[in-house]
Amino acid sequence: MSERTSCTCHAIDIETFRAACASGAHNVKTCFKAIGCLPKCNDCIPMVRSVLAEFSEKTLPAQSVALTAPISNALIEKRSL
Ligand code: FES
């Protein structure tokens, strides 16, 4: 995780970025957009990316389960046609 815990240009703390990710922001641009501003100096981008990584790690197990779900009999029958 990055040492920085805020965006000093906009006085945004890391928890605000976490809230943006929790509400659906999925990249740096959408994080700032959810908060209502754009990056200025970009010094906080590594911190924002680390927050995004926290959220992508949290969502990976659910995606893995979906990708390893068994193929239903209906799909198998459809493929054999
Ligand atoms: S510290 Fe975030 S844009 Fe400058």
Backbone and ligand atoms as CSV (ligand in chain L), in Angstrom:
chain,resi,resn,atom,element,x,y,z
A,1,MET,N,N,0.844,-1.194,0.000
A,1,MET,CA,C,0.000,0.000,0.000
A,1,MET,C,C,0.878,1.241,0.000
A,2,SER,N,N,0.426,2.285,-0.644
A,2,SER,CA,C,1.139,3.545,-0.735
A,2,SER,C,C,1.224,4.221,0.638
A,3,GLU,N,N,2.293,5.002,0.869
A,3,GLU,CA,C,2.468,5.718,2.130
A,3,GLU,C,C,1.482,6.873,2.255
A,4,ARG,N,N,1.119,7.461,1.159
A,4,ARG,CA,C,0.227,8.621,1.154
A,4,ARG,C,C,-1.176,8.199,1.579
A,5,THR,N,N,-1.843,9.063,2.327
A,5,THR,CA,C,-3.202,8.734,2.757
A,5,THR,C,C,-4.209,9.811,2.373
A,6,SER,N,N,-3.777,10.734,1.503
A,6,SER,CA,C,-4.729,11.749,1.059
A,6,SER,C,C,-4.256,12.383,-0.242
A,7,CYS,N,N,-5.185,13.004,-0.917
A,7,CYS,CA,C,-4.884,13.843,-2.072
A,7,CYS,C,C,-4.792,15.267,-1.526
A,8,THR,N,N,-3.583,15.796,-1.497
A,8,THR,CA,C,-3.395,17.115,-0.893
A,8,THR,C,C,-3.930,18.242,-1.774
A,9,CYS,N,N,-3.950,18.049,-3.062
A,9,CYS,CA,C,-4.472,19.098,-3.955
A,9,CYS,C,C,-5.943,19.392,-3.660
A,10,HIS,N,N,-6.694,18.336,-3.353
A,10,HIS,CA,C,-8.137,18.500,-3.155
A,10,HIS,C,C,-8.574,18.227,-1.715
A,11,ALA,N,N,-7.607,17.943,-0.824
A,11,ALA,CA,C,-7.916,17.616,0.577
A,11,ALA,C,C,-8.922,16.465,0.666
A,12,ILE,N,N,-8.611,15.384,-0.083
A,12,ILE,CA,C,-9.473,14.195,-0.068
A,12,ILE,C,C,-8.712,13.090,0.651
A,13,ASP,N,N,-9.316,12.519,1.684
A,13,ASP,CA,C,-8.612,11.449,2.397
A,13,ASP,C,C,-8.869,10.094,1.745
A,14,ILE,N,N,-8.074,9.112,2.141
A,14,ILE,CA,C,-8.132,7.787,1.514
A,14,ILE,C,C,-9.496,7.127,1.708
A,15,GLU,N,N,-10.158,7.429,2.813
A,15,GLU,CA,C,-11.480,6.829,3.061
A,15,GLU,C,C,-12.507,7.316,2.037
A,16,THR,N,N,-12.345,8.540,1.568
A,16,THR,CA,C,-13.252,9.050,0.536
A,16,THR,C,C,-13.037,8.289,-0.763
A,17,PHE,N,N,-11.762,7.981,-1.076
A,17,PHE,CA,C,-11.496,7.167,-2.269
A,17,PHE,C,C,-12.059,5.759,-2.096
A,18,ARG,N,N,-11.941,5.205,-0.873
A,18,ARG,CA,C,-12.528,3.876,-0.625
A,18,ARG,C,C,-14.045,3.905,-0.822
A,19,ALA,N,N,-14.676,4.976,-0.368
A,19,ALA,CA,C,-16.121,5.095,-0.536
A,19,ALA,C,C,-16.482,5.183,-2.017
A,20,ALA,N,N,-15.646,5.883,-2.787
A,20,ALA,CA,C,-15.890,5.986,-4.236
A,20,ALA,C,C,-15.798,4.605,-4.881
A,21,CYS,N,N,-14.800,3.820,-4.474
A,21,CYS,CA,C,-14.653,2.460,-5.008
A,21,CYS,C,C,-15.847,1.595,-4.593
A,22,ALA,N,N,-16.270,1.746,-3.355
A,22,ALA,CA,C,-17.403,0.953,-2.867
A,22,ALA,C,C,-18.680,1.293,-3.625
A,23,SER,N,N,-18.747,2.516,-4.141
A,23,SER,CA,C,-19.949,2.914,-4.882
A,23,SER,C,C,-19.822,2.638,-6.375
A,24,GLY,N,N,-18.734,1.957,-6.775
A,24,GLY,CA,C,-18.654,1.517,-8.169
A,24,GLY,C,C,-17.516,2.084,-8.994
A,25,ALA,N,N,-16.751,3.023,-8.456
A,25,ALA,CA,C,-15.608,3.537,-9.221
A,25,ALA,C,C,-14.625,2.395,-9.455
A,26,HIS,N,N,-14.132,2.265,-10.683
A,26,HIS,CA,C,-13.302,1.105,-11.013
A,26,HIS,C,C,-11.948,1.478,-11.610
A,27,ASN,N,N,-11.682,2.766,-11.743
A,27,ASN,CA,C,-10.348,3.204,-12.177
A,27,ASN,C,C,-10.106,4.608,-11.619
A,28,VAL,N,N,-8.897,5.139,-11.858
A,28,VAL,CA,C,-8.536,6.440,-11.272
A,28,VAL,C,C,-9.522,7.519,-11.725
A,29,LYS,N,N,-9.831,7.526,-12.984
A,29,LYS,CA,C,-10.727,8.562,-13.529
A,29,LYS,C,C,-12.109,8.507,-12.872
A,30,THR,N,N,-12.672,7.306,-12.749
A,30,THR,CA,C,-14.011,7.211,-12.165
A,30,THR,C,C,-14.003,7.480,-10.659
A,31,CYS,N,N,-12.852,7.216,-9.993
A,31,CYS,CA,C,-12.747,7.573,-8.572
A,31,CYS,C,C,-12.873,9.083,-8.401
A,32,PHE,N,N,-12.055,9.817,-9.163
A,32,PHE,CA,C,-12.106,11.277,-9.046
A,32,PHE,C,C,-13.459,11.812,-9.501
A,33,LYS,N,N,-13.995,11.224,-10.538
A,33,LYS,CA,C,-15.287,11.684,-11.051
A,33,LYS,C,C,-16.383,11.484,-10.001
A,34,ALA,N,N,-16.331,10.350,-9.289
A,34,ALA,CA,C,-17.331,10.083,-8.250
A,34,ALA,C,C,-17.242,11.107,-7.125
A,35,ILE,N,N,-16.021,11.597,-6.875
A,35,ILE,CA,C,-15.817,12.576,-5.805
A,35,ILE,C,C,-16.134,13.991,-6.304
A,36,GLY,N,N,-16.074,14.190,-7.605
A,36,GLY,CA,C,-16.450,15.480,-8.165
A,36,GLY,C,C,-15.292,16.372,-8.547
A,37,CYS,N,N,-14.130,15.781,-8.836
A,37,CYS,CA,C,-12.993,16.586,-9.273
A,37,CYS,C,C,-12.100,15.752,-10.185
A,38,LEU,N,N,-11.014,16.342,-10.623
A,38,LEU,CA,C,-10.041,15.649,-11.468
A,38,LEU,C,C,-8.666,15.785,-10.823
A,39,PRO,N,N,-7.767,14.822,-11.077
A,39,PRO,CA,C,-6.419,14.950,-10.515
A,39,PRO,C,C,-5.719,16.198,-11.044
A,40,LYS,N,N,-4.886,16.806,-10.191
A,40,LYS,CA,C,-4.107,17.986,-10.613
A,40,LYS,C,C,-2.654,17.603,-10.830
A,41,CYS,N,N,-1.951,17.291,-9.730
A,41,CYS,CA,C,-0.514,17.018,-9.831
A,41,CYS,C,C,-0.198,15.544,-10.055
A,42,ASN,N,N,-1.155,14.681,-9.820
A,42,ASN,CA,C,-1.026,13.221,-9.984
A,42,ASN,C,C,-0.168,12.541,-8.919
A,43,ASP,N,N,0.283,13.251,-7.895
A,43,ASP,CA,C,1.100,12.622,-6.847
A,43,ASP,C,C,0.317,11.568,-6.054
A,44,CYS,N,N,-0.982,11.685,-6.021
A,44,CYS,CA,C,-1.788,10.747,-5.243
A,44,CYS,C,C,-2.253,9.541,-6.064
A,45,ILE,N,N,-1.920,9.501,-7.336
A,45,ILE,CA,C,-2.402,8.411,-8.194
A,45,ILE,C,C,-1.968,7.034,-7.669
A,46,PRO,N,N,-0.719,6.851,-7.205
A,46,PRO,CA,C,-0.361,5.538,-6.645
A,46,PRO,C,C,-1.254,5.138,-5.465
A,47,MET,N,N,-1.619,6.102,-4.620
A,47,MET,CA,C,-2.510,5.800,-3.506
A,47,MET,C,C,-3.885,5.375,-4.026
A,48,VAL,N,N,-4.396,6.102,-5.014
A,48,VAL,CA,C,-5.712,5.761,-5.570
A,48,VAL,C,C,-5.655,4.363,-6.193
A,49,ARG,N,N,-4.561,4.072,-6.879
A,49,ARG,CA,C,-4.425,2.735,-7.482
A,49,ARG,C,C,-4.360,1.650,-6.416
A,50,SER,N,N,-3.725,1.938,-5.283
A,50,SER,CA,C,-3.673,0.929,-4.209
A,50,SER,C,C,-5.067,0.702,-3.630
A,51,VAL,N,N,-5.867,1.750,-3.539
A,51,VAL,CA,C,-7.246,1.591,-3.071
A,51,VAL,C,C,-8.042,0.760,-4.084
A,52,LEU,N,N,-7.845,1.047,-5.364
A,52,LEU,CA,C,-8.526,0.261,-6.405
A,52,LEU,C,C,-8.122,-1.208,-6.319
A,53,ALA,N,N,-6.841,-1.454,-6.034
A,53,ALA,CA,C,-6.362,-2.835,-5.912
A,53,ALA,C,C,-7.018,-3.532,-4.728
A,54,GLU,N,N,-7.206,-2.803,-3.618
A,54,GLU,CA,C,-7.899,-3.385,-2.456
A,54,GLU,C,C,-9.272,-3.891,-2.871
A,55,PHE,N,N,-9.966,-3.098,-3.665
A,55,PHE,CA,C,-11.327,-3.462,-4.049
A,55,PHE,C,C,-11.343,-4.557,-5.104
A,56,SER,N,N,-10.373,-4.583,-6.002
A,56,SER,CA,C,-10.357,-5.654,-6.997
A,56,SER,C,C,-10.028,-6.979,-6.326
A,57,GLU,N,N,-9.178,-6.969,-5.287
A,57,GLU,CA,C,-8.879,-8.195,-4.541
A,57,GLU,C,C,-10.120,-8.695,-3.818
A,58,LYS,N,N,-10.931,-7.759,-3.331
A,58,LYS,CA,C,-12.149,-8.154,-2.615
A,58,LYS,C,C,-13.164,-8.780,-3.558
A,59,THR,N,N,-13.172,-8.389,-4.824
A,59,THR,CA,C,-14.174,-8.901,-5.756
A,59,THR,C,C,-13.701,-10.130,-6.511
A,60,LEU,N,N,-12.387,-10.440,-6.501
A,60,LEU,CA,C,-11.885,-11.590,-7.258
A,60,LEU,C,C,-12.482,-12.927,-6.831
A,61,PRO,N,N,-12.604,-13.245,-5.530
A,61,PRO,CA,C,-13.150,-14.562,-5.188
A,61,PRO,C,C,-14.544,-14.799,-5.772
A,62,ALA,N,N,-15.393,-13.786,-5.767
A,62,ALA,CA,C,-16.742,-13.947,-6.324
A,62,ALA,C,C,-16.671,-14.218,-7.821
A,63,GLN,N,N,-15.756,-13.524,-8.518
A,63,GLN,CA,C,-15.611,-13.740,-9.954
A,63,GLN,C,C,-15.092,-15.144,-10.225
A,64,SER,N,N,-14.151,-15.624,-9.373
A,64,SER,CA,C,-13.591,-16.955,-9.560
A,64,SER,C,C,-14.671,-18.014,-9.429
A,65,VAL,N,N,-15.548,-17.828,-8.461
A,65,VAL,CA,C,-16.631,-18.787,-8.268
A,65,VAL,C,C,-17.509,-18.824,-9.510
A,66,ALA,N,N,-17.818,-17.639,-10.059
A,66,ALA,CA,C,-18.670,-17.587,-11.241
A,66,ALA,C,C,-17.993,-18.265,-12.432
A,67,LEU,N,N,-16.669,-18.094,-12.559
A,67,LEU,CA,C,-15.964,-18.665,-13.702
A,67,LEU,C,C,-15.807,-20.174,-13.590
A,68,THR,N,N,-15.860,-20.699,-12.356
A,68,THR,CA,C,-15.662,-22.139,-12.185
A,68,THR,C,C,-16.984,-22.862,-11.967
A,69,ALA,N,N,-18.100,-22.170,-12.110
A,69,ALA,CA,C,-19.396,-22.801,-11.917
A,69,ALA,C,C,-19.594,-23.884,-12.979
A,70,PRO,N,N,-20.218,-24.985,-12.608
A,70,PRO,CA,C,-20.414,-26.055,-13.579
A,70,PRO,C,C,-21.330,-25.628,-14.724
A,71,ILE,N,N,-21.075,-26.166,-15.881
A,71,ILE,CA,C,-21.908,-25.874,-17.045
A,71,ILE,C,C,-23.207,-26.657,-16.885
A,72,SER,N,N,-24.309,-25.970,-17.101
A,72,SER,CA,C,-25.593,-26.639,-16.894
A,72,SER,C,C,-25.865,-27.639,-18.021
A,73,ASN,N,N,-26.727,-28.583,-17.758
A,73,ASN,CA,C,-27.095,-29.582,-18.768
A,73,ASN,C,C,-27.707,-28.916,-19.991
A,74,ALA,N,N,-28.431,-27.828,-19.784
A,74,ALA,CA,C,-29.043,-27.127,-20.911
A,74,ALA,C,C,-27.980,-26.626,-21.866
A,75,LEU,N,N,-26.864,-26.083,-21.350
A,75,LEU,CA,C,-25.785,-25.604,-22.213
A,75,LEU,C,C,-25.108,-26.760,-22.939
A,76,ILE,N,N,-24.924,-27.875,-22.236
A,76,ILE,CA,C,-24.277,-29.034,-22.865
A,76,ILE,C,C,-25.148,-29.559,-24.008
A,77,GLU,N,N,-26.437,-29.639,-23.775
A,77,GLU,CA,C,-27.350,-30.117,-24.809
A,77,GLU,C,C,-27.363,-29.173,-25.993
A,78,LYS,N,N,-27.335,-27.849,-25.720
A,78,LYS,CA,C,-27.360,-26.856,-26.793
A,78,LYS,C,C,-26.096,-26.965,-27.649
A,79,ARG,N,N,-24.929,-27.217,-27.009
A,79,ARG,CA,C,-23.672,-27.310,-27.745
A,79,ARG,C,C,-23.623,-28.567,-28.619
A,80,SER,N,N,-24.290,-29.608,-28.210
A,80,SER,CA,C,-24.208,-30.852,-28.974
A,80,SER,C,C,-25.126,-30.862,-30.180
A,81,LEU,N,N,-25.956,-29.807,-30.325
A,81,LEU,CA,C,-26.863,-29.743,-31.472
A,81,LEU,C,C,-26.181,-29.374,-32.761
L,1,FES,S1,S,-2.247,15.136,-4.626
L,1,FES,FE1,FE,-3.997,14.409,-5.671
L,1,FES,S2,S,-4.009,15.533,-7.512
L,1,FES,FE2,FE,-2.341,16.340,-6.397
